[in-house]
Structures are given as C-alpha cells and as structure tokens.
Amino acid sequence: MNEEDAVPIDMRQLLAFLRPTPPVLDEDTADRLLTGRLDPADAPPGYAGVARLLAVAAAPAAPEELAGQAAAVACFAAEVESHPPTPMPRRARMPSKLFSVKVTAVVSVVVLSVSGAAAAATGLLPSPARWVADQVSPTSHASSTSRGQGDPVTGILDSPGLDKATSAALCQAWQAGQGASNGNRADSAAFRALAAAAGGADKVAAYCQAAADGGTNSSSQGQATATGPDAAGAAKAGLCRAWQAGQGGGNGRRDDSVAFRALAAAAGGVDKIPAFCETTSTSAHGQGQGPSSPPTTLSSPVTASPPASGPPSSTGRGGQGQGGPPTTG
Amino acid sequence: MIGPSFPALLSAAQGGDEQAFAMLWRDLQPALLRYLRVAIPTAADDLAAETWMSVIRGLAGFRGDERNFRAWVFTLARHRTFDWHRQAARRQTDVMPVELLGDRPPDDPAAAALEAQSTRAALALIAELPRDQAEVVTLRVIAGLDVADVARLLGKRPGTVRVLAHRGLRRLARRLESAGLARGVTR
C-alpha cells in the first residue's frame, strides 16, 4: 500500500484533478501498448491501467464468442452448395480499363448467347466477375461447364442481405419452428442473421413470404432455363451440412435447435438424419438455385484485391465498391 | 492470427472446405465481435453474422495475404455498421440514447474491466471514447491491424491514425484514474 491510501477520498480526487494529464506517449511506447507488447509494470506513469485494460480487451476467445460457428459453417455450406467454387484466374496487373472493356464485351456476348436478349435487358454489366472469369478464362476449371445453364441468370437476382439459398434455408427452418415455443429460435446466430436481413425479428414472416414470392416470380417470368430456387433442396442441404459439421463437435445445442428439429422431422426422426442427409447431398446439387455471387468491382486494379462486399444494398460512405479492400502499397 | 498456414487454409476454404472455413471463422470471429461490440454494442452479434455473409459471398474472389484478409473482413464489418446506422436513423429506433451513456451504472465499467478482467467491460470502456478514437484503438488492439492498414481502412492519413490512437490512450488513462483505480493498477 502506498501513501495515497491514507488520503481521504475527495482529497484524492482533487489530487487527480491537479495532476498533469497522463504524459503524451512516444511513438514506440504507444505502439507497444497498442500491440500488447508493453508490460503494465513497464508502462509510463498513468498508463499501467491502460496496458492491463487493453490486454483484457484482446484476451483469448471466450467460448460464447465462438457459439455461432455451426450457423456460420451452415451458411458457408449453403453458399458452396448453391455456388460451387471455381478458381479465379489470376488477373493481376491487367490494366483495369482494358480489362473492364474486355469483360463488358465478353459479358454481352455470353449473355446474349446463353440466355437471350431478355436477360441482357436486366442489366448484366455489374454481374459477378467470378462468373465472368469462369466463362472467359481458358484456364477455367472444368466445373464451370457443369454448372446449371440458368445459373448466371438467376445470379442477377441477388437479394440484399442474405443470399437466396441461405435465406430460403433459414426461412424454411424458421417457418418450421413457428408455433413451437422454442426460445432458442430467436437467439441462434442463424436466425438472428435472418432477422437482420429481414430488418427485425418481427419482420421475418413478411420477409420469408416475400422471398418465397420473389422466387416464384422470377421463375414465372421465364428466366431462361433457370429452375428457380429449390428452397427445399437448399434448406435441406444447408441444414444437413450444418448438422454434419456439428457431428462430433460436442455441440449440445444441435439437437435442440428448431432448425435441427425441422431437419429431424423431415428425416422422420433424429436417428434417420444421416440417411436423410445422405440422399440430400446427391439430389440437391446443381440446381442453379438463385445464388448470390460476389459482385466484384470490375474496374478496380486487382493486385491483392478482395472483392467488393456482397450485397449491393449499401449506399452510404464508401459508395459502391465499398467493401473494396484497402489497397496495399 | 493464423500465420504460415494461412494461404493453404484460405485456398481450401475458397475451394469449399468447411473445416478450413471454420478455422478462418474461429480465428477472426472473436475480434470481429469485439470490434462490433465497441462500435454498436446492441447489435454486435447480428452485424457479425451479416459480415460473415459478406465474407462468404466474396471469399472466392479474395486475393491477398492474411493481413489483407483481416483488413478486408474488418472493412466489411465497418460497412455493416454504416448500414446499421442508416437503418437506425430511418427507423428512428433505439440508438442508445446519449443520456444513457452518461448515466453510469453503479458498477463502473472501468472498475469492472480491471477487477473482473472482463473483456466485455473493457470493451464498454473503450466504447466510451469518441467514435474515431474508439475505432482506431479497436482496430489496432483487437483486430491487430497496423497503422498503415488502419489508415487505409478508415481513409485517413497514418499521422491522423497515430494521433487518434494517442488521444484514445490518454483518455483511457484519465478515465481509469478518475475511476479511482490508478492506485490499484500502478502499484
């Protein structure tokens, strides 16, 4: 204990007030503090508490912070399912202007030949570069040919927020859980994602309805050869993947969640899930189910360049092309 | 940070490998969640989930190293916070009222942060900083980005980022002192 302990409390506050504010740190000390390399014991006067505070803020992950893993992996699986990955050819250092001109031309040609002028009228130019690259590149993976013909067309119909397959899966699971008084439903990360996409938990029903309507509309409008979102297949596939991902993971909540109870119900029992999912993985494939594609900013230089953020929804600061990465160098 | 195995992990995830994706997720999710808890405490979990949606959609097209990847993920997260603010303004709903922030609960987060070693309380304390300072401190301390990355991400000059960090640190130091904890922590 030091002598300050003996000072009455209000006196101590007065002293704190009179004391000069903590000194300005030199650059090196500040950097060590910010990167967790400064032991509180070595901190300049007034900064030991900050060093400890920042260490606590950057402490190793707590279990509750990792609770959403199964849902995240399920979303990932749904995206992979609806949009089989193909390696993107290296486009680095291609002059961006030249590139975008080429792409524009090629997109027009491909669109016209694949799906007719009607689809072109929907404005394909900002379409996913990944798809474009698949079509354009001579090095493109064989799987690009195996993807459904309607795929690029339905890809245009991205809905903001969640991609179609994911929201279809979540909506179905959500609807399946309606009426069942399950406290988990609203809490799980997956359903919170759904609620976020819908604009609020109370809007999920309307959102799911709209999503279902949208799906019917788009297929009834004769979207080339697209088969329309196979909600059941996608949902099943997503849930199955999530279920499989959770296998052996010791995830106690797995069997309890509405989504998995829906899966169990569809399968005809918890014990029948493996067999049920077995059939899903083959049948729900390659349906061209309105996937969302990563819209890449075509005109941006590509070195070490992540794509733009998914949904075209955001408008504000950063404008379009936001999510565009901080360019290096 | 994942380190040397990052490129392999990334390309596996880009190829659709769920385990690889899960490892990327586990590595970044805590930092992402904490960044968002400082930015928008009431919606951090939702925004983290939305951020991952964007990551998942854009993953196949991503090119870059681990540093670029982290910067990209936090860029996406930051844009989700902008979206959230816009929507909140439109809905005129419960953005945390300023009075509420000034009205400190009896358990001062400063005290809680240091005494209980609580990450949540530490984040709450950082969240009291002016927004730009809080953001710089979080991106440096929690996201593990360097000055150059943060400057690019925020669209500010590196010098500005340094100044904001200094101000944030000083303010935190004063805040901890005024909470009467200086004695406890300088001992």
Interface residues (C-beta under 8 A of the other chain):
Chain A: N2 E4 D5 I9 R12 Q13 A16 R19 T21 P22 V24 L25 E27 A30 L33 L34 T35 G36 P40 P45 G46 Y47 A48 G49 V50 R52 L53 L54 V56 A57 A58 A59 P60 A61 A62 E65 L66 G68 Q69 A71 A72 V73 C75 F76 A77 E79 V80 H83 P84 P85 T86 P87 M88 A92 A129 R130 G161 L162 D163 T166 A189 A190 R192 A193 A195 A196 A197 G199 R241 A245 S292 S293 P294 T296 V302 T303 A304 S305 P306 P307 A308 S309 G310 P311 S313 S314 T315 G316 R317 G318 Q322 G323 G324 P325 P326 T327 T328
Chain B: A13 Q14 G15 G16 E18 F21 A22 W25 R26 Q29 P30 L33 R34 A43 D45 D46 L47 A48 A49 E50 W52 M53 S54 I56 R57 G58 L59 A60 G61 F62 R63 G64 D65 N68 F69 A71 W72 T75 L76 H79 F82 D83 R86 Q87 A113 L114 Q117 S118 T119 A121 A122 L123 L125 I126 V137 T138 R140 V141 I142 G144 D149 R152 L153 R162 A165 H166 L169 R170 L172 A173 R174 L176 E177 S178 G180 L181 A182 R183 G184 V185 T186 R187
